[in-house]
Amino acid sequence: MRSPKAGKFATLGVMTALVLAMLLCLALGLGVVLAVVVPARRAGRDMLTPHGEHVVARVRERTESVASATRERTEGLLSTKDKGEVRGRD
């Protein structure tokens, strides 16, 4: 007769095997990408199409604008926190 805890440990073993298999697949995929990208980059070829470069540039611009807007909005909060003032929520 099996103990009730044996089922829990069997599940743990299966989950561990599954996680290890997923990590192995991730490592293999990363290895394949690096095997293609590194030689191409050394040969001077770009990795992205012109459209991809345009998308990356737009994302970079948008990220910078959002970061600066966030910085401006939180400046007042940070300065009041430094002074020890407490502002209530409206």
Secondary structure, 3 states (H helix, E strand, C coil): CCCHHHHHHHHHHHHHHHHHHHHHHHHHHHHHHHHHHHHHHHCCCCCCCHHHHHHHHHHHHHHHHHHHHHHHHHHHHHHHHHHCCCCCCC
